[in-house]
Amino acid sequence: MQGSESMRPGEGLKRGSDARSGTRTAVFISRQRLIGATNGSSAYLLAVARTLKACGYTVDLVQPTPAIAGRTPALRTTGDMDVFASHHVRSALHFGRTFLFASPSIWFAGLLGFARRVIRRAGITADWAQDRPAAYAVATPWTRADLDFVRRSIKTDTDLVIADYAFCAPGLEFAPPAARTAILMHDLFHSRDGKGEDSVAMLSKAEEIFLLGQAQAVFAIQANEKAFVEQHVPGTRSILVPMPADPVEKPEPGLDDRILFVGSLTAPNVVGLRWFLSEVWPQVRASRPHAQLLVAGTVSRAFAEPVAGVNFAGLIPDLGEAYREAGVVISPLTFGSGLKIKLIEAMAKGKAVVATPITLQGVEQHCEGAVHSTSCASKFADLVAALVVDPCERKRMGAKALGVVREHFAVEPVHKDLRQWLNADPD
């Protein structure tokens, strides 16, 4: 177990293999569960961190709340996290790539969640046996212990402090006077219309503007949200920083009758997939009785009842294979904000995609002709049913999608403005 003079006993610190390689230092303050590129928001932060490192920064990560553990008392990080020279986690012990949380409440919640899963697998579907997601750690109220941890963790010679989500803006208070500050925006929360079903804490427009105004710059993930910052937060620099993608060489039309949905256990994914299964899937199966839907990711946990033709696979070891075999990738989101990273990922895999207009927010012009889009259940079903038997059309759409990714979402063009800001002299 490693430690540092700035840490108290029981607080984790992990150093990357190439620690202190940069000439400048940047610190991310994050309250999301960040163990690797395991979901869209984590992959986005890691992509930005890699760009910082490429620009000569040593990048540190500070996580000031044990709420990131949720109901999992032990978190094991992946090699993606080696971009960070250090990884500070409050109230966690560090053993190799594993952070261990000592809080009895986290252990109890983990055991209770495991017991409920066992009960559901035994066929008991009562309400008390259903999964209870942990609190959304990103938006949990800040405590004095959280703030003290940030204060101790940020060194006086730090050059840049980045708040991961607007909710982390209070941590920017502890940036050194000469340091620049920024917010990695991810989403425009007040614009999300979950109709009471959203899993994240909501902000009013005024609250969000106030938080975004605490930083000198905001990194916006898509054009609509960049425009919002420019219009409503005039004292803050708005920089377009989309999610970059690494496209495959050629389109992958996949197999007939194979459909894929990838998502984590968040309300937009759960609600969108529920809509697809109830309104769209029966029509697809009526046209294509042998059609099969693979649901990959933790969103599967929200669906205890079996559905004909659907495999709720959960986390799978090789998502690349799932993409290669899929003939069609769907994104049936009915609400949300930010850039839908699952869309960019599917396009970068050279896939034919059928999505709702919500999925295309901020990138509608780029994706025109490369993605089929509709909010009508019957039209959605018709598009999917036609594509699963047409490998030539899937190949054409995949080629078009790859062209869009190479032009608009490869790392060099999408992070050009970020690199310019990073390399510019501070005002």
C-alpha positions as a Markdown table, in Angstrom:
| # | Residue | x | y | z |
|---|---|---|---|---|
| 1 | Met | 0.0 | 0.0 | 0.0 |
| 2 | Gln | 1.3 | 3.4 | -0.9 |
| 3 | Gly | 0.7 | 6.7 | 0.8 |
| 4 | Ser | 1.9 | 10.3 | 0.8 |
| 5 | Glu | 2.5 | 13.1 | 3.3 |
| 6 | Ser | -0.7 | 14.9 | 2.2 |
| 7 | Met | -2.8 | 11.8 | 2.9 |
| 8 | Arg | -4.3 | 10.7 | 6.2 |
| 9 | Pro | -4.3 | 7.1 | 7.2 |
| 10 | Gly | -7.0 | 5.2 | 5.3 |
| 11 | Glu | -6.9 | 7.4 | 2.2 |
| 12 | Gly | -5.8 | 5.8 | -1.1 |
| 13 | Leu | -3.1 | 7.0 | -3.4 |
| 14 | Lys | -2.1 | 5.3 | -6.6 |
| 15 | Arg | 0.8 | 6.4 | -8.8 |
| 16 | Gly | 1.0 | 5.6 | -12.5 |
| 17 | Ser | 4.0 | 3.9 | -14.0 |
| 18 | Asp | 5.1 | 7.2 | -15.7 |
| 19 | Ala | 4.3 | 9.5 | -12.9 |
| 20 | Arg | 5.5 | 13.1 | -13.0 |
| 21 | Ser | 6.4 | 13.0 | -16.7 |
| 22 | Gly | 4.9 | 16.4 | -17.6 |
| 23 | Thr | 6.3 | 19.9 | -17.1 |
| 24 | Arg | 2.9 | 21.2 | -15.9 |
| 25 | Thr | 0.4 | 19.7 | -13.5 |
| 26 | Ala | -3.4 | 19.3 | -14.0 |
| 27 | Val | -5.8 | 17.9 | -11.3 |
| 28 | Phe | -9.2 | 16.4 | -12.0 |
| 29 | Ile | -11.7 | 16.6 | -9.1 |
| 30 | Ser | -14.2 | 13.8 | -9.8 |
| 31 | Arg | -17.0 | 12.2 | -7.8 |
| 32 | Gln | -18.0 | 9.6 | -10.4 |
| 33 | Arg | -17.0 | 5.9 | -10.0 |
| 34 | Leu | -13.9 | 6.0 | -12.2 |
| 35 | Ile | -12.1 | 2.7 | -12.6 |
| 36 | Gly | -11.4 | 2.7 | -16.3 |
| 37 | Ala | -13.2 | 3.3 | -19.6 |
| 38 | Thr | -16.2 | 1.3 | -18.4 |
| 39 | Asn | -19.0 | 3.7 | -19.3 |
| 40 | Gly | -19.4 | 6.8 | -21.4 |
| 41 | Ser | -18.7 | 9.4 | -18.8 |
| 42 | Ser | -15.6 | 7.7 | -17.6 |
| 43 | Ala | -14.3 | 7.1 | -21.2 |
| 44 | Tyr | -14.9 | 10.8 | -21.8 |
| 45 | Leu | -12.9 | 12.0 | -18.8 |
| 46 | Leu | -10.1 | 9.6 | -19.7 |
| 47 | Ala | -9.9 | 10.8 | -23.3 |
| 48 | Val | -9.6 | 14.4 | -22.1 |
| 49 | Ala | -6.9 | 13.3 | -19.6 |
| 50 | Arg | -4.9 | 11.7 | -22.4 |
| 51 | Thr | -5.0 | 14.9 | -24.4 |
| 52 | Leu | -3.7 | 16.8 | -21.4 |
| 53 | Lys | -0.9 | 14.4 | -21.0 |
| 54 | Ala | -0.1 | 14.6 | -24.7 |
| 55 | Cys | 0.2 | 18.4 | -24.2 |
| 56 | Gly | 2.8 | 18.0 | -21.5 |
| 57 | Tyr | 0.8 | 17.9 | -18.4 |
| 58 | Thr | 1.2 | 15.5 | -15.5 |
| 59 | Val | -2.4 | 14.5 | -14.6 |
| 60 | Asp | -3.6 | 13.7 | -11.1 |
| 61 | Leu | -7.0 | 12.5 | -10.0 |
| 62 | Val | -8.7 | 13.5 | -6.7 |
| 63 | Gln | -11.9 | 11.7 | -5.6 |
| 64 | Pro | -13.1 | 13.3 | -2.4 |
| 65 | Thr | -16.1 | 11.2 | -1.5 |
| 66 | Pro | -16.4 | 7.5 | -0.6 |
| 67 | Ala | -19.9 | 7.6 | -2.2 |
| 68 | Ile | -18.1 | 6.6 | -5.4 |
| 69 | Ala | -18.1 | 3.0 | -4.0 |
| 70 | Gly | -21.9 | 2.8 | -4.1 |
| 71 | Arg | -22.6 | -0.7 | -3.0 |
| 72 | Thr | -19.2 | -2.1 | -4.0 |
| 73 | Pro | -16.7 | -2.0 | -1.1 |
| 74 | Ala | -13.7 | -3.0 | -3.4 |
| 75 | Leu | -13.0 | -1.2 | -6.7 |
| 76 | Arg | -10.4 | -2.5 | -9.1 |
| 77 | Thr | -9.0 | -0.1 | -11.7 |
| 78 | Thr | -7.9 | -1.0 | -15.2 |
| 79 | Gly | -4.9 | 0.0 | -17.2 |
| 80 | Asp | -6.8 | 3.0 | -18.6 |
| 81 | Met | -6.2 | 4.7 | -15.3 |
| 82 | Asp | -2.4 | 4.8 | -15.8 |
| 83 | Val | -2.9 | 8.1 | -17.5 |
| 84 | Phe | -3.0 | 9.5 | -14.0 |
| 85 | Ala | 0.3 | 10.0 | -12.1 |
| 86 | Ser | -1.6 | 9.8 | -8.8 |
| 87 | His | -5.1 | 8.8 | -7.7 |
| 88 | His | -6.3 | 10.1 | -4.4 |
| 89 | Val | -9.5 | 8.5 | -2.9 |
| 90 | Arg | -10.9 | 9.5 | 0.4 |
| 91 | Ser | -11.6 | 6.8 | 3.0 |
| 92 | Ala | -10.1 | 4.0 | 0.9 |
| 93 | Leu | -7.1 | 1.7 | 1.3 |
| 94 | His | -5.0 | 1.0 | -1.8 |
| 95 | Phe | -3.6 | -2.4 | -2.7 |
| 96 | Gly | -2.1 | -2.6 | -6.2 |
| 97 | Arg | -5.0 | -1.7 | -8.6 |
| 98 | Thr | -7.7 | -2.2 | -5.9 |
| 99 | Phe | -9.2 | 0.4 | -3.6 |
| 100 | Leu | -10.9 | -1.0 | -0.5 |
| 101 | Phe | -13.5 | 1.0 | 1.4 |
| 102 | Ala | -13.8 | 0.4 | 5.1 |
| 103 | Ser | -17.3 | 1.9 | 5.7 |
| 104 | Pro | -19.7 | -0.7 | 7.2 |
| 105 | Ser | -22.6 | 0.9 | 5.3 |
| 106 | Ile | -21.0 | 0.2 | 2.0 |
| 107 | Trp | -20.4 | -3.4 | 2.9 |
| 108 | Phe | -24.0 | -3.8 | 4.1 |
| 109 | Ala | -25.4 | -2.3 | 1.0 |
| 110 | Gly | -23.2 | -4.6 | -1.1 |
| 111 | Leu | -24.4 | -7.7 | 0.7 |
| 112 | Leu | -28.0 | -6.6 | 0.5 |
| 113 | Gly | -27.7 | -6.0 | -3.2 |
| 114 | Phe | -26.2 | -9.5 | -3.7 |
| 115 | Ala | -29.0 | -11.1 | -1.6 |
| 116 | Arg | -31.6 | -9.4 | -3.8 |
| 117 | Arg | -30.0 | -10.6 | -7.0 |
| 118 | Val | -30.0 | -14.2 | -5.6 |
| 119 | Ile | -33.6 | -13.9 | -4.6 |
| 120 | Arg | -34.7 | -12.6 | -8.1 |
| 121 | Arg | -32.8 | -15.4 | -9.8 |
| 122 | Ala | -34.9 | -17.8 | -7.7 |
| 123 | Gly | -38.0 | -16.4 | -9.3 |
| 124 | Ile | -39.2 | -14.0 | -6.6 |
| 125 | Thr | -40.1 | -10.7 | -8.2 |
| 126 | Ala | -41.8 | -8.9 | -5.2 |
| 127 | Asp | -41.1 | -5.2 | -4.9 |
| 128 | Trp | -38.8 | -5.7 | -1.9 |
| 129 | Ala | -36.6 | -8.0 | -4.0 |
| 130 | Gln | -36.0 | -5.4 | -6.7 |
| 131 | Asp | -32.6 | -3.7 | -7.2 |
| 132 | Arg | -32.2 | -0.3 | -5.4 |
| 133 | Pro | -29.6 | 1.8 | -7.2 |
| 134 | Ala | -27.1 | 3.6 | -5.1 |
| 135 | Ala | -27.3 | 7.4 | -4.8 |
| 136 | Tyr | -25.9 | 9.3 | -7.7 |
| 137 | Ala | -22.4 | 10.1 | -6.2 |
| 138 | Val | -21.6 | 12.8 | -8.7 |
| 139 | Ala | -24.4 | 15.0 | -7.2 |
| 140 | Thr | -24.3 | 14.1 | -3.5 |
| 141 | Pro | -24.0 | 17.1 | -1.2 |
| 142 | Trp | -20.5 | 18.2 | -0.4 |
| 143 | Thr | -19.3 | 17.7 | 3.1 |
| 144 | Arg | -16.6 | 19.4 | 5.1 |
| 145 | Ala | -14.6 | 16.2 | 4.9 |
| 146 | Asp | -14.9 | 16.3 | 1.1 |
| 147 | Leu | -13.7 | 19.9 | 0.8 |
| 148 | Asp | -10.8 | 19.3 | 3.3 |
| 149 | Phe | -9.7 | 16.4 | 1.2 |
| 150 | Val | -9.6 | 18.5 | -1.9 |
| 151 | Arg | -7.7 | 21.2 | -0.1 |
| 152 | Arg | -5.0 | 18.8 | 1.1 |
| 153 | Ser | -4.7 | 17.0 | -2.2 |
| 154 | Ile | -4.1 | 19.9 | -4.5 |
| 155 | Lys | -0.5 | 21.1 | -4.5 |
| 156 | Thr | 0.4 | 24.8 | -4.5 |
| 157 | Asp | 2.2 | 24.5 | -7.8 |
| 158 | Thr | -0.7 | 23.0 | -9.7 |
| 159 | Asp | -1.3 | 24.7 | -13.1 |
| 160 | Leu | -4.8 | 23.6 | -13.9 |
| 161 | Val | -7.8 | 22.3 | -11.9 |
| 162 | Ile | -10.7 | 20.6 | -13.7 |
| 163 | Ala | -14.0 | 19.9 | -12.0 |
| 164 | Asp | -15.6 | 16.7 | -13.4 |
| 165 | Tyr | -19.3 | 17.8 | -13.9 |
| 166 | Ala | -20.7 | 21.2 | -12.7 |
| 167 | Phe | -21.5 | 19.5 | -9.4 |
| 168 | Cys | -17.8 | 19.5 | -8.6 |
| 169 | Ala | -17.4 | 23.3 | -9.0 |
| 170 | Pro | -17.2 | 23.8 | -5.2 |
| 171 | Gly | -13.8 | 22.1 | -5.3 |
| 172 | Leu | -12.4 | 24.8 | -7.6 |
| 173 | Glu | -12.2 | 27.0 | -4.5 |
| 174 | Phe | -8.9 | 25.3 | -3.6 |
| 175 | Ala | -7.1 | 25.9 | -6.9 |
| 176 | Pro | -3.9 | 27.9 | -6.4 |
| 177 | Pro | -4.3 | 31.6 | -7.3 |
| 178 | Ala | -2.2 | 31.2 | -10.5 |
| 179 | Ala | -3.9 | 28.1 | -11.7 |
| 180 | Arg | -6.5 | 28.0 | -14.4 |
| 181 | Thr | -9.8 | 26.3 | -13.7 |
| 182 | Ala | -12.3 | 24.5 | -15.9 |
| 183 | Ile | -15.4 | 22.3 | -15.8 |
| 184 | Leu | -15.8 | 19.1 | -17.8 |
| 185 | Met | -19.5 | 19.6 | -18.6 |
| 186 | His | -20.7 | 16.2 | -19.8 |
| 187 | Asp | -24.4 | 17.2 | -19.7 |
| 188 | Leu | -26.7 | 20.2 | -19.5 |
| 189 | Phe | -28.7 | 18.9 | -16.6 |
| 190 | His | -31.5 | 21.4 | -16.4 |
| 191 | Ser | -32.5 | 20.5 | -20.0 |
| 192 | Arg | -33.0 | 16.8 | -19.3 |
| 193 | Asp | -36.6 | 15.9 | -19.4 |
| 194 | Gly | -36.9 | 12.6 | -17.6 |
| 195 | Lys | -40.5 | 13.2 | -16.6 |
| 196 | Gly | -39.7 | 12.2 | -13.0 |
| 197 | Glu | -37.8 | 9.1 | -13.9 |
| 198 | Asp | -34.2 | 10.5 | -14.2 |
| 199 | Ser | -31.7 | 8.8 | -12.0 |
| 200 | Val | -29.5 | 11.9 | -11.5 |
| 201 | Ala | -30.0 | 15.0 | -9.4 |
| 202 | Met | -31.5 | 17.8 | -11.3 |
| 203 | Leu | -30.4 | 21.4 | -11.4 |
| 204 | Ser | -32.5 | 24.5 | -12.2 |
| 205 | Lys | -31.2 | 26.7 | -15.1 |
| 206 | Ala | -30.1 | 29.3 | -12.6 |
| 207 | Glu | -28.3 | 26.8 | -10.5 |
| 208 | Glu | -26.5 | 25.3 | -13.4 |
| 209 | Ile | -25.4 | 28.8 | -14.8 |
| 210 | Phe | -24.1 | 29.7 | -11.3 |
| 211 | Leu | -22.0 | 26.5 | -11.1 |
| 212 | Leu | -20.6 | 26.8 | -14.6 |
| 213 | Gly | -19.7 | 30.4 | -13.9 |
| 214 | Gln | -17.3 | 29.3 | -11.1 |
| 215 | Ala | -14.7 | 28.2 | -13.7 |
| 216 | Gln | -12.6 | 30.2 | -16.2 |
| 217 | Ala | -13.5 | 27.7 | -18.9 |
| 218 | Val | -16.1 | 25.0 | -19.6 |
| 219 | Phe | -15.4 | 22.0 | -21.8 |
| 220 | Ala | -18.7 | 21.3 | -23.6 |
| 221 | Ile | -19.2 | 17.9 | -25.2 |
| 222 | Gln | -21.4 | 19.0 | -28.0 |
| 223 | Ala | -22.2 | 22.2 | -30.0 |
| 224 | Asn | -25.7 | 23.0 | -28.5 |
| 225 | Glu | -24.2 | 23.0 | -25.0 |
| 226 | Lys | -21.2 | 25.1 | -26.0 |
| 227 | Ala | -23.7 | 27.6 | -27.4 |
| 228 | Phe | -25.6 | 27.6 | -24.1 |
| 229 | Val | -22.5 | 28.5 | -22.2 |
| 230 | Glu | -21.6 | 31.2 | -24.6 |
| 231 | Gln | -25.0 | 32.8 | -24.3 |
| 232 | His | -25.7 | 32.4 | -20.6 |
| 233 | Val | -22.3 | 32.3 | -18.9 |
| 234 | Pro | -20.5 | 35.1 | -20.7 |
| 235 | Gly | -17.6 | 35.4 | -18.2 |
| 236 | Thr | -16.6 | 31.8 | -18.8 |
| 237 | Arg | -14.7 | 30.6 | -21.9 |
| 238 | Ser | -16.7 | 27.9 | -23.8 |
| 239 | Ile | -14.6 | 25.2 | -25.5 |
| 240 | Leu | -16.0 | 22.5 | -27.7 |
| 241 | Val | -14.5 | 19.2 | -26.5 |
| 242 | Pro | -16.4 | 16.2 | -28.0 |
| 243 | Met | -15.7 | 12.6 | -27.3 |
| 244 | Pro | -13.0 | 11.3 | -29.7 |
| 245 | Ala | -13.3 | 7.9 | -31.3 |
| 246 | Asp | -10.9 | 5.4 | -32.8 |
| 247 | Pro | -12.6 | 4.1 | -36.0 |
| 248 | Val | -12.1 | 0.6 | -37.4 |
| 249 | Glu | -10.7 | 0.3 | -40.9 |
| 250 | Lys | -13.8 | -0.9 | -42.7 |
| 251 | Pro | -17.6 | -1.2 | -42.1 |
| 252 | Glu | -18.8 | -4.3 | -40.2 |
| 253 | Pro | -22.3 | -5.3 | -41.4 |
| 254 | Gly | -22.5 | -8.1 | -38.9 |
| 255 | Leu | -25.0 | -10.9 | -39.0 |
| 256 | Asp | -28.6 | -10.9 | -40.1 |
| 257 | Asp | -31.2 | -10.8 | -37.3 |
| 258 | Arg | -28.7 | -9.7 | -34.7 |
| 259 | Ile | -29.4 | -6.4 | -32.8 |
| 260 | Leu | -27.3 | -4.8 | -30.0 |
| 261 | Phe | -28.0 | -2.3 | -27.3 |
| 262 | Val | -25.2 | -1.2 | -25.0 |
| 263 | Gly | -25.9 | 0.8 | -21.8 |
| 264 | Ser | -25.2 | 1.3 | -18.2 |
| 265 | Leu | -27.8 | 1.4 | -15.4 |
| 266 | Thr | -29.0 | 5.0 | -15.8 |
| 267 | Ala | -32.5 | 6.2 | -16.2 |
| 268 | Pro | -32.2 | 7.3 | -19.9 |
| 269 | Asn | -31.0 | 3.8 | -20.8 |
| 270 | Val | -33.6 | 2.0 | -18.7 |
| 271 | Val | -36.5 | 4.2 | -19.9 |
| 272 | Gly | -35.4 | 4.1 | -23.5 |
| 273 | Leu | -35.0 | 0.3 | -23.5 |
| 274 | Arg | -38.3 | -0.1 | -21.8 |
| 275 | Trp | -40.0 | 1.9 | -24.6 |
| 276 | Phe | -38.2 | -0.2 | -27.2 |
| 277 | Leu | -39.2 | -3.5 | -25.7 |
| 278 | Ser | -42.8 | -2.5 | -25.2 |
| 279 | Glu | -43.5 | -0.5 | -28.3 |
| 280 | Val | -41.0 | -1.5 | -30.9 |
| 281 | Trp | -39.7 | -5.0 | -30.3 |
| 282 | Pro | -43.1 | -6.8 | -30.7 |
| 283 | Gln | -43.4 | -5.2 | -34.2 |
| 284 | Val | -39.8 | -6.2 | -35.1 |
| 285 | Arg | -40.4 | -9.8 | -34.0 |
| 286 | Ala | -43.7 | -9.9 | -35.9 |
| 287 | Ser | -41.7 | -9.1 | -39.1 |
| 288 | Arg | -38.6 | -11.1 | -38.1 |
| 289 | Pro | -39.5 | -13.9 | -35.7 |
| 290 | His | -35.9 | -15.0 | -35.4 |
| 291 | Ala | -34.5 | -11.6 | -34.6 |
| 292 | Gln | -32.4 | -11.6 | -31.4 |
| 293 | Leu | -31.5 | -8.6 | -29.2 |
| 294 | Leu | -28.4 | -8.6 | -27.1 |
| 295 | Val | -28.5 | -6.1 | -24.2 |
| 296 | Ala | -25.0 | -5.5 | -22.9 |
| 297 | Gly | -24.1 | -3.5 | -19.8 |
| 298 | Thr | -25.5 | -3.0 | -16.3 |
| 299 | Val | -28.8 | -1.7 | -17.7 |
| 300 | Ser | -29.7 | -5.4 | -17.9 |
| 301 | Arg | -30.2 | -5.4 | -14.1 |
| 302 | Ala | -33.3 | -3.3 | -14.5 |
| 303 | Phe | -35.1 | -6.0 | -16.4 |
| 304 | Ala | -35.9 | -9.0 | -14.2 |
| 305 | Glu | -38.7 | -10.5 | -16.4 |
| 306 | Pro | -37.6 | -12.5 | -19.5 |
| 307 | Val | -38.5 | -11.1 | -22.9 |
| 308 | Ala | -38.8 | -13.4 | -26.0 |
| 309 | Gly | -35.7 | -13.0 | -28.2 |
| 310 | Val | -33.8 | -10.8 | -25.8 |
| 311 | Asn | -30.6 | -11.8 | -24.0 |
| 312 | Phe | -30.0 | -9.5 | -21.0 |
| 313 | Ala | -26.3 | -10.3 | -20.9 |
| 314 | Gly | -25.1 | -7.7 | -18.4 |
| 315 | Leu | -21.4 | -6.9 | -18.5 |
| 316 | Ile | -19.7 | -9.0 | -21.1 |
| 317 | Pro | -15.9 | -9.7 | -21.4 |
| 318 | Asp | -15.6 | -8.8 | -25.1 |
| 319 | Leu | -17.8 | -5.9 | -26.2 |
| 320 | Gly | -15.8 | -5.8 | -29.5 |
| 321 | Glu | -17.1 | -9.2 | -30.5 |
| 322 | Ala | -20.7 | -8.1 | -29.7 |
| 323 | Tyr | -20.3 | -5.2 | -32.0 |
| 324 | Arg | -18.7 | -7.3 | -34.8 |
| 325 | Glu | -21.6 | -9.8 | -34.7 |
| 326 | Ala | -24.4 | -7.2 | -34.5 |
| 327 | Gly | -26.2 | -6.3 | -37.7 |
| 328 | Val | -27.9 | -3.3 | -36.2 |
| 329 | Val | -27.1 | -1.2 | -33.1 |
| 330 | Ile | -30.0 | 0.7 | -31.5 |
| 331 | Ser | -30.2 | 3.8 | -29.3 |
| 332 | Pro | -33.8 | 4.3 | -28.3 |
| 333 | Leu | -33.3 | 7.1 | -25.8 |
| 334 | Thr | -36.3 | 9.2 | -25.0 |
| 335 | Phe | -34.6 | 11.8 | -22.9 |
| 336 | Gly | -31.1 | 12.9 | -21.9 |
| 337 | Ser | -28.5 | 15.6 | -22.7 |
| 338 | Gly | -24.8 | 15.8 | -23.6 |
| 339 | Leu | -23.3 | 13.8 | -26.5 |
| 340 | Lys | -24.5 | 10.2 | -26.6 |
| 341 | Ile | -21.2 | 8.4 | -26.5 |
| 342 | Lys | -22.8 | 5.0 | -27.3 |
| 343 | Leu | -23.7 | 6.6 | -30.7 |
| 344 | Ile | -20.2 | 7.6 | -31.5 |
| 345 | Glu | -18.9 | 4.2 | -30.4 |
| 346 | Ala | -21.2 | 2.3 | -32.6 |
| 347 | Met | -20.4 | 4.5 | -35.6 |
| 348 | Ala | -16.7 | 4.1 | -35.0 |
| 349 | Lys | -17.3 | 0.3 | -35.2 |
| 350 | Gly | -18.7 | 0.8 | -38.7 |
| 351 | Lys | -22.2 | -0.2 | -37.7 |
| 352 | Ala | -25.7 | 0.5 | -39.0 |
| 353 | Val | -27.5 | 2.5 | -36.3 |
| 354 | Val | -31.1 | 3.2 | -35.7 |
| 355 | Ala | -31.7 | 5.9 | -33.0 |
| 356 | Thr | -34.1 | 8.4 | -31.7 |
| 357 | Pro | -33.7 | 12.1 | -32.3 |
| 358 | Ile | -32.7 | 12.6 | -28.6 |
| 359 | Thr | -29.6 | 10.4 | -29.4 |
| 360 | Leu | -28.5 | 12.8 | -32.1 |
| 361 | Gln | -28.7 | 16.0 | -30.0 |
| 362 | Gly | -25.8 | 18.3 | -31.0 |
| 363 | Val | -24.6 | 16.2 | -33.9 |
| 364 | Glu | -27.6 | 16.1 | -36.1 |
| 365 | Gln | -25.9 | 17.7 | -39.1 |
| 366 | His | -22.9 | 15.4 | -38.9 |
| 367 | Cys | -25.0 | 12.3 | -38.7 |
| 368 | Glu | -27.4 | 13.1 | -41.5 |
| 369 | Gly | -27.5 | 10.1 | -43.9 |
| 370 | Ala | -25.3 | 8.0 | -41.7 |
| 371 | Val | -27.8 | 7.1 | -39.0 |
| 372 | His | -31.5 | 6.3 | -39.3 |
| 373 | Ser | -33.5 | 8.4 | -36.8 |
| 374 | Thr | -37.1 | 8.4 | -35.7 |
| 375 | Ser | -39.2 | 8.8 | -32.5 |
| 376 | Cys | -42.1 | 6.8 | -34.0 |
| 377 | Ala | -42.3 | 3.3 | -32.7 |
| 378 | Ser | -43.7 | 1.8 | -35.9 |
| 379 | Lys | -41.1 | 3.5 | -38.1 |
| 380 | Phe | -38.3 | 2.5 | -35.7 |
| 381 | Ala | -39.5 | -1.1 | -36.0 |
| 382 | Asp | -39.7 | -0.9 | -39.8 |
| 383 | Leu | -36.1 | 0.5 | -40.0 |
| 384 | Val | -34.7 | -2.2 | -37.8 |
| 385 | Ala | -36.6 | -5.0 | -39.5 |
| 386 | Ala | -35.5 | -3.9 | -42.9 |
| 387 | Leu | -31.8 | -3.5 | -41.9 |
| 388 | Val | -31.5 | -6.9 | -40.2 |
| 389 | Val | -32.0 | -8.7 | -43.6 |
| 390 | Asp | -30.0 | -6.2 | -45.8 |
| 391 | Pro | -26.2 | -6.6 | -45.3 |
| 392 | Cys | -25.5 | -4.4 | -48.3 |
| 393 | Glu | -27.4 | -1.5 | -46.7 |
| 394 | Arg | -25.8 | -2.1 | -43.4 |
| 395 | Lys | -22.4 | -2.0 | -45.1 |
| 396 | Arg | -23.3 | 1.3 | -46.8 |
| 397 | Met | -24.5 | 2.9 | -43.6 |
| 398 | Gly | -21.4 | 1.6 | -41.7 |
| 399 | Ala | -19.1 | 3.1 | -44.4 |
| 400 | Lys | -21.0 | 6.4 | -44.1 |
| 401 | Ala | -20.7 | 6.3 | -40.3 |
| 402 | Leu | -16.9 | 5.7 | -40.5 |
| 403 | Gly | -16.6 | 8.7 | -42.7 |
| 404 | Val | -18.4 | 10.9 | -40.2 |
| 405 | Val | -16.2 | 9.7 | -37.4 |
| 406 | Arg | -13.0 | 10.2 | -39.3 |
| 407 | Glu | -13.9 | 13.7 | -40.2 |
| 408 | His | -15.6 | 14.9 | -37.0 |
| 409 | Phe | -14.7 | 12.7 | -34.1 |
| 410 | Ala | -11.1 | 11.5 | -34.5 |
| 411 | Val | -9.0 | 12.8 | -31.6 |
| 412 | Glu | -6.9 | 15.3 | -33.7 |
| 413 | Pro | -9.9 | 17.4 | -35.0 |
| 414 | Val | -12.2 | 17.1 | -32.0 |
| 415 | His | -9.6 | 18.2 | -29.4 |
| 416 | Lys | -7.9 | 20.9 | -31.5 |
| 417 | Asp | -9.6 | 23.8 | -29.6 |
| 418 | Leu | -8.7 | 22.1 | -26.3 |
| 419 | Arg | -5.1 | 21.8 | -27.2 |
| 420 | Gln | -5.0 | 25.4 | -28.3 |
| 421 | Trp | -6.4 | 26.5 | -24.9 |
| 422 | Leu | -4.0 | 24.2 | -23.0 |
| 423 | Asn | -1.0 | 25.5 | -24.8 |
| 424 | Ala | -1.9 | 29.2 | -24.7 |
| 425 | Asp | -0.5 | 31.5 | -22.0 |
| 426 | Pro | -2.9 | 32.0 | -19.1 |
| 427 | Asp | -4.7 | 35.3 | -19.2 |
